[in-house]
Amino acid sequence: MKCPFCSCEDSKVIDSRPTDEGERIRRRRECNSCGKRFTTYEVIESVPVIVVKKDHSREVFDRDKLFRGMLRACEKRPVSLEQLETAVNRIEAQLQNGLEREVSSESIGELAMEQLRTLDEVAYVRFASVYRQFKDINTFMDELAKILRDSEKK
């Protein structure tokens, strides 16, 4: 495994443990050259999920892209990286366990909004405003009204 600090390809595993209900293995490594430690994750390679975008182009599902988008929505909000990682894991598991190998970007966006809504309503609105591309203040206000109605039901 290549060290992210010095690029040396010689490292040793210090600790290894399963995560995500055994779906991944987390390994703590130490570089034999510079001595710095880093974490790697080992995952089972599976049939990729293809994302069909709005312009009908296709690309392989990129978990990091989803994570970065959700992280941007959660900036300066009380959402931990662990909570965000768990939410992305749920979305990825749902996509991998689904019967469809091609999924629309709209479906993934809806799943992300579902997860964000349970984590933080402000992050949800931020994500929705970019994802749904609100045309004007009225559509934005309609979305806020939905959130208020839903929170009153709880």
C-alpha positions in Angstrom: 0.0 0.0 0.0 1.4 3.4 -1.0 2.0 5.9 1.8 0.0 9.1 1.2 2.7 11.1 2.9 6.0 9.9 1.3 4.7 7.6 -1.5 6.8 4.7 -0.2 5.1 1.4 -1.1 6.3 -0.4 2.0 3.9 -0.3 5.0 2.8 -2.6 7.8 -0.7 -3.3 9.1 -1.0 -2.3 12.8 -4.7 -2.9 13.3 -7.5 -4.5 11.2 -11.2 -4.6 12.0 -14.5 -5.1 10.2 -16.8 -2.1 9.8 -20.3 -1.5 8.4 -21.7 -4.9 9.4 -18.8 -6.7 7.9 -19.0 -5.0 4.5 -15.6 -3.4 4.8 -12.3 -3.9 6.6 -10.6 -0.9 8.2 -6.9 -1.2 8.4 -4.5 1.1 10.3 -1.1 1.1 8.6 2.3 2.5 9.4 4.8 3.5 6.7 8.1 1.7 7.1 9.9 4.7 5.6 8.5 7.8 7.2 6.8 6.2 10.2 3.5 8.1 9.7 0.2 6.2 10.1 -2.8 6.2 7.8 -6.1 4.3 7.4 -7.2 2.2 4.4 -10.5 0.5 3.8 -10.9 -2.8 1.9 -14.2 -3.4 0.2 -15.7 -6.3 -1.8 -15.6 -5.5 -5.5 -19.1 -5.7 -6.9 -20.9 -5.0 -10.1 -20.9 -1.2 -10.4 -24.0 0.9 -10.2 -24.4 3.2 -13.3 -25.8 6.6 -12.7 -28.0 8.0 -15.5 -27.7 11.8 -15.4 -30.2 14.4 -16.5 -28.6 14.7 -19.9 -28.8 10.9 -20.3 -25.1 10.4 -20.1 -23.9 7.6 -17.9 -21.1 7.3 -15.3 -20.2 4.9 -12.6 -21.6 5.7 -9.1 -19.0 7.7 -7.2 -19.5 7.4 -3.4 -17.0 10.2 -2.8 -18.9 12.6 -5.1 -22.0 11.9 -3.1 -20.2 12.3 0.2 -18.6 15.7 -0.9 -22.0 17.0 -2.0 -23.6 16.1 1.3 -20.6 17.4 3.2 -21.0 20.8 1.5 -24.6 20.9 2.6 -23.6 20.2 6.2 -20.9 22.8 6.4 -21.0 24.7 9.7 -23.8 22.5 10.9 -23.8 20.1 13.9 -23.5 17.0 11.8 -20.5 14.8 12.5 -18.4 13.1 9.8 -19.4 9.8 11.3 -23.1 10.6 10.9 -22.5 11.7 7.3 -20.4 8.6 6.5 -23.3 6.4 7.9 -25.8 8.2 5.7 -23.7 7.7 2.6 -23.2 4.0 3.6 -27.0 3.6 3.8 -27.5 5.1 0.4 -24.7 3.0 -1.2 -26.1 -0.2 0.4 -29.5 0.7 -0.9 -28.1 1.1 -4.4 -26.0 -2.0 -4.3 -28.9 -4.1 -2.9 -31.4 -2.8 -5.4 -32.2 -4.8 -8.5 -31.4 -2.0 -10.9 -27.8 -1.6 -12.2 -28.7 1.8 -13.7 -30.1 4.4 -11.4 -31.1 8.0 -12.2 -29.3 10.8 -10.6 -32.7 12.1 -9.4 -33.2 8.9 -7.4 -29.8 9.3 -5.7 -30.5 12.9 -5.0 -33.9 11.9 -3.4 -32.1 9.3 -1.2 -29.5 11.9 -0.2 -32.2 14.4 0.8 -34.0 11.7 2.7 -30.9 11.0 4.8 -30.1 14.7 5.3 -33.6 15.5 6.4 -33.2 13.1 9.3 -29.7 14.6 10.2 -30.3 18.3 9.9 -33.1 20.3 8.3 -30.8 23.2 7.3 -28.5 20.9 5.5 -31.5 19.3 3.8 -32.7 22.7 2.5 -29.2 23.6 1.3 -28.9 20.3 -0.6 -32.4 20.6 -1.9 -31.9 24.2 -3.1 -29.0 23.0 -5.3 -30.4 19.7 -6.3 -33.9 20.9 -7.2 -32.6 24.1 -8.6 -35.3 26.3 -7.2 -36.4 28.7 -9.9 -37.7 31.4 -7.6 -38.4 32.3 -4.0 -41.9 30.8 -4.2 -40.7 27.3 -4.9 -38.1 27.6 -2.1 -40.9 28.8 0.3 -43.1 25.8 -0.8 -40.3 23.4 0.2 -39.9 25.2 3.6 -43.6 25.0 4.2 -43.5 21.2 3.6 -40.7 20.9 6.2 -42.8 22.9 8.7 -45.9 20.8 8.1 -43.9 17.6 8.5 -42.3 18.8 11.7 -45.7 19.7 13.2 -46.9 16.2 12.5 -44.1 14.8 14.7 
